Amino acid sequence: MSSTEPPEARIVAAVPPTRSVRVGAGEKLRTAALPGLTMTVRCRTASVSGLPPALFVHGLGGSSQNWSALMERLADRVEGEAVDLPGFGDSPPPDDGNYSITGHARAVIRYLDARARGPVHLVGNSMGGAIATRVAAVRPDLVRTLTLVSPALPELRPQRTAVPTGLLAVPGVTRLFTRLTRDWDAERRTREVMLLTFGDPSLVTREAFAHAVEEFERRLTLPYFWDALTRSARGVVDSYALGGQHSLWRQAERVLAPTLLVYGGRDQLVSVRMADRANATFRDSRLLTLLDAGHVAMMEYPEAVARGMRELLDDVDQRDGRDSREARGAVPVSGADGSGAARG
C-alpha cells in the first residue's frame, strides 16, 4: 500500500432525507466523495469543543451503527466518527471492486488524508481491527492510539464456530447459502447473526433487535449486499495467508501507537486464546478481557469498553504532558539515591 494517497476529496454534509438508514439522537451522517469511492460517515456531536478526533471501523457485515453506543459514552473525550466501509452500511461499492484488507485500509487512509484529520484515536472491530492494524503500521502519522475489539488477526487453528463464516470466501458457497436460506426472513437472519456474535443474545432489548431487523431488511434490498460480504470475507481469509512484511502479525509488531486490546470470553469468531499473543506482539499494549462478551463487546458492554479507552487516553495524555515538560527543559535534580532523575 502506498503511504501517500491523493488528498483531494469532496465532503458533502447534506444527506437526502429519504434515506432509510437509522440515525440516532445526537448523530448525523456525512457523505465523503473520494477518488474511486464514496463513504458514508456517522458523526457524534461532542459534548465540548476542541476534543481530539477518533475514527471507528466496523467488522465484516457490520456498519457504522455498531459504534453508536460506544461513541455516545465517549462524547466527552473524543470527536467521534464511524465509517461505513465501501459496500457496507450506507456506502456504495468501490469503483475498483477491491474488498481486500489492503483495499479497505486504503479507503480509511484516503478519508483521513482528505479530512486532514490525523492523528486520530483509531478503533476497529473484527475485520475492522485488521484494517486498523494495517493503517497504524503503514501510516503511523495518522494514528494517536489504537483500540482493537476482537481483531481478525490470523489464527492457525480457528474455532470450529468460525469456520462457516470463513467458508463465505469459497467460490459458490454464498450462492449455495442463499439458496438454502431463501425462506429465511430478515428477523431470522438477524437472530442467527446475534447468536453468533453476541455472548448472550437474550440481553439484546426488543428495541435494539427491531432496529437490527429493520437494517437487515434494508441491506437485503441492495443488489451488491452479498457480493460485498463475500469478497470482504475472501479478503480476510487471503490476509491470513500473507507472509513476510505484509503479514498482519508482522505489521502488528510495527505499530507504534499505544494499543488497547479487547477480547470476549464467549467470542465464537475470534478466540480469546489469541489475546496473550496479541498483547505480546504489539509494542505498547494493554489487554482488557470481558469474560461474558462475544465478538462485539462495544455493543454488548459499551461502558466497559469506554472505561478501558478512557484509561488509555488518560495515560497517553499524562505521557504527552510529561514529554512536553521535558521538551521545555525540565531541570534534573538529584534524588535521594543521587540518580539525578528529572522531576515535575
Secondary structure, 3 states (H helix, E strand, C coil): CCCCCCCCCEEECCCCCCCCCCCCCCEEEEEEEECCEEEEEEEECCCCCCCCEEEEECCCCCCHHHHHHHHHHCCCCCEEEEECCCCCCCCCCCCCCCCCHHHHHHHHHHHHHHHCCCCEEEEEECHHHHHHHHHHHHCHHHEEEEEEECCCCCCCCCCHHHHHHHHCCCCCHHHHHHHHCCCCCHHHHHHHHHHHHCCCHHHCCHHHHHHHHHHHHHHHCCCCHHHHHHHHHHHHHHHHHCCHHHCHHHHHHHCCCCEEEEEECCCCCCCHHHHHHHHHHCCCEEEEEECCCCCCHHHHCHHHHHHHHHHHHHHHHHHHHHHHHHHCCCCECCCCCCCCCECC
